[in-house]
Amino acid sequence: MGSAKNQRYIPLPAILIILILIQSAPAISSLNNRTAYEVLEDYNFPVGLLPKGVKHYDLNIITGEFSVHFNHTCSFSLKSSYHLKYKPTIKGYISNGKLFRLKGVYERMFLVWVEIEGIIRSGDDLVFSVGVLSSVFPIDYFEESPQCGCGFRCGGGQVRKLRTNPFVSPYEGS
């Protein structure tokens, strides 16, 4: 039989890491039960940044890298002056109050679709970055999710009153 010298001991730091991983496992698995809209709220963003119709999403809670998937491209207008388009898959990184390195979300500026590169929450405002330009919108514009095709005008509902954005084309269409 082996002597006490041959017995292996697990070092204390390894035990602590194992306990932390076991303890955090329920929090990681509970993320699977949360919707993409709830995850946005966890990161201090309103649900209306994503239109209705998210099929599924992936999130690496360590790096913040995410992807959100829709069945098809989604576009809509808000008060005929603010036009957004979401590709079937959008990607980027998320941290508290910051979406960055976005891919797949577009805003129509003048007559051209430009990709939104990032969104930062600044108090009660959201700052959308498009290259060297940025637009600031009150967070309450995004408290509910718009619907693809009709925004907030679906089913004869009220059109939400939005302030005009001088960088966005007033022309309809995609």
N, C-alpha and C positions, 0 to 999 in steps of 0.2 A: 504494500500500500504506500501511497505517496506521503511524504513528510510535509510539514507545515511550510517548508521552503518551496516546494513545488506547487502549492496552491496559488491560483491566480486571483488577484483582487482587482475589482473594477475601481478605477480612480474616482474620487469624489466629483470632479468636474463632469465626467461622463455620466454619472448618476443624475446630476442636476440637469444636464441637457436632456436625458431620456425623460425625466419627470416633466420638464417644461413642454416637450413635444407631446407627451401623453395628455397633459393638461390642456394644450391648445388645440388638440385634434377636434373636439366638438365644435369649436368656433370655426374652424376651417370647413368642416363638413356642413355646418349650418348655413354657410354661404351658398351652398348648392340649392337650398330651399328659397332663397331670396330672389326677387325679380331684379332685372337690370335697373328698373326705376327705383327700387328700394336701395340698391347699391349706390346709385347717384346721390340719394339723400344721405347715405352714410358718409359720403365724401363732401357734404355741405353744398350740394347742387340741387336745383329743383327738378322734378320729374319731367317737366316739359321740354328739357333739352333733347329728349328722345321722343319721336312720334310714336303713336300707338302702332302695335304690330311687331314688336321684337319677338323673334322666334326662339332665340337662345343667345347666350353670351358666354365668354370665357374671361376670367380675371385671374392674373397671377398676383396674389395679395402681397407677395414679397417685393416684386419690382413695380407693380402698378400697371403692367402691360395688360391691355384688354382688347377684345374684339366683340362687336355686337352684330348680330345677323338678322336680316329681314328676308322675306321671300323674294322681293324685287326692289328696284330703285323706287324711292319714295320722294315725291316733291310736293310742295304746297306753297301757297302765298298767304301772308297775313296782312290784311287790309290793303291788298293790291300794291304794296310798296316794298314788302320784305319777302324775298323768295329764297327758300331753302331746298336743297336736294341732298338726300342721303343715298349712297350706293348700297347695294345689297349687303355688303360687309363694311363696317367702319372700324378703324383701329386707332390706337393711340396709347397714351399713358395717363393715369389718373393719380392724383394725390389730393390731400385736403384742400379744396377750393381751387384746384388747378387741373385742367385738361391740356395736354400738350402733345406735340408731334402727331396731331390728328391726321388721319387719312380717310377720305371718303365722305366728307361733309362739305357741301358747297353753298356759297351765297352768291346771288347774282348781283353784281355791281355794274351799273350802267348797262351794257349789253352783253357782258361776258360773265361766265361762271368762274369764280375763283374759290380755291380751297381754303377753308377755315383751318388755320394752323394751330390755334389754341384758344382756350376760354379760361379766363381767370375771374374768380369771384372777388369783388372788391366792395365789401360792406353789403349794401342792398342793390348793387349793380353787378352785371356780368359784362366783362370786356372781351369782345370777340376780336382776335387778331387775324388779319388777312395780309400777309406780307408786311409791308411797312405801315399799312393803314390799320386802324382799329375802330370799332364801333362800340358804344356803351349803351346798354339797355337795362331798365329796371328789372330786377329779379322777378317781380310779379307778372311780367309778360309770360313767364315760363312755369307758372304754378300748376298748369294742367297740360297734358300731352295733346298736341294737334293730331289730326288724322290725315293720312296720305291722301293727296288729291284735293281735299277741301279745307284743310287747316282747321279753323274753328267754325266754319260756316256749314257744317254738315247737317243734314236733316232739318234745314230751316231754322237752325239755332241762331242766336245773336252773334254778330260779328264783334270780336273783341276790339276795343279801341286802342290802337297803338300809335305812339308818336312816330312821325315820319323820319326815316333815316336818309340823310342827304346823299349817302354813298350808294344807295340801292336804286336800280332802274324801276321806273313806274310801269313798265310794259309787262303785260301778262304772258304766260306761256312758259315752256321749259326749253 
